[in-house]
Amino acid sequence: MTHVVSPSEQRTAVAVVARLIERHYVFAQDARTYEDALRAGVRLDDTVPAADFCRAATEALRSIDRHFAVTWGTSETVLRVTTTPDDGPAITADVVGSVGVLAVRVFDDADAPAAREVARAAAQELEGCASVIVDLRANPGGWPSMVEYLLAPFLGAHPVHVVTFRSTRAPARMAWTRPDPDLPDLSRVRVIVVVDQHTASAAESFAYALQTTGRATVVGERTAGAANPVELFTDPTGPAVYIPTGAPIDPRSGTNWDHVGVRPDVGAPSGDALAVARDLSTVAAPPSG
């Protein structure tokens, strides 16, 4: 049976959603900002299906932030991306001549010994390469811990500030690379990162850090633009809203890749990007950084 909401229920929902955003949004302003956006985009003069109200409310709020999503009576759990044993290795390396390709399907948790060993073994195969291509196409993201771990060999023996995590739930936290003496020193090799429109979240963080440090050339398509984590907040009256509660801020750019994605230095369709990167790896001079 289709659930419908009356004009009075919609007015209540508008106020509830605005208060939830004011309370939990990482870039929160006064609740009136969100009420005004909702009232401009939602019809409040007729009884409508709850799904229609949620659709209109979501569209109105996304003029402010594309992460917002309004639902009705929803209770869901969002799981962090990770691999299972049947998926095969999350990280592999292939070396042809002096060019190595590090393919990262997903960023597993580097604090898990097994995942860290997979990363270490793949990175060690790159020792002696003149150029390294990091292939992040279709990588949906994963754990910041692995981003910090895999960045280290490319950025040197001393910890480098990756991002500062801002959150509505905890004090700001700085994330640094994690140098490991068992990883090869790749700080002087030529680095090219391959991305596409399906490269997201933690994978974007990896590419963005290498780009803003001047350490790598990014090749491919503009990435998904998913930087800020979201949480679902519900209210007993019915409405629920997905709200960004945190934001990783790059210390060099003062912002992140949310909405805009990581913009490639050299554009190429996803299917051609690796070949373009291979060509660049033999002719491009190492970036300064």
Phi, psi and omega in degrees: 000133181287128177275131179244155179233135182280167176304319180293322177295323178293319179297319176297317181297320178301314180294320180296312181298318179299319180292321178298319180293316179302323185282327192241344184291134184296333178246042190298141168243190178296146181305331182301327178302317183281325175299316180298317179296318180293316181295331178286337185249352185242132175282128184244016186249013182206153174284130184223159172301143180303324180298323179291318177300314182296321180296314180293320180295319179298314180298320180295316182289332182287354169289342178262314182204125185290352178280338183297139173210128181257134176230178180231117177065030183266140172224105184229159175243128177263121183266142176287139179297133174201167180264165172241162182305328183287346183284343187085177183301138178286336184225128178225158178232143177223126183243126174235115184064235181258009182248124177252144176244118176259107181263120181244109181281325181200152179265097176287172184284114181291346176281351174271120185307319182295317180293320179296323180292322176299315180295317181297315181297318179293316181296323182296333178292343183272354181299131181093352179288147174274331180223146175231129174255124177258114184265109181247017180298136179063016177277117185279353179121223180135231191258129175302331181301322179285328174301311181298322182288314184283336176291329189306312183296335180276337187252000172108175189283345180258144180303137178243135179294118181271297178212165166249123180274116172266141183212150175279351186250351184204162176298156177302142182231130178271134177252136183235157172297159184241081179302138181227122182298343178276354177267148179289157175275106180249021187288347180246000179280155173290133183236131175232130180250128181256127183225165172214187185293346179262004173282123189219161166056241183300327178294323176294322178301317180299309181296319183296317181297317179292330178285314184287336174279355182074018187270339186219158169261131180259129184237140174129221183253159175297137187280180191295330181080038182248092183255320193266124180292147180242155174227154179264127177241131184245164176224142182302337180284350175130312184290152175219152183215135172278126187230131173293123183250000181206168179204127172277126182247123179285130184289344181270320181266340183075009180212203176212195187262009182298139183073313190270339184075176172272121182274125182292148173285329177231114182282143177195143175300152184308316183292339181257349192297321181294320178295320177298317179297320178298318178297316180296326185295339181262348184237337186282142174283149178300138179293150176273141180176000000 
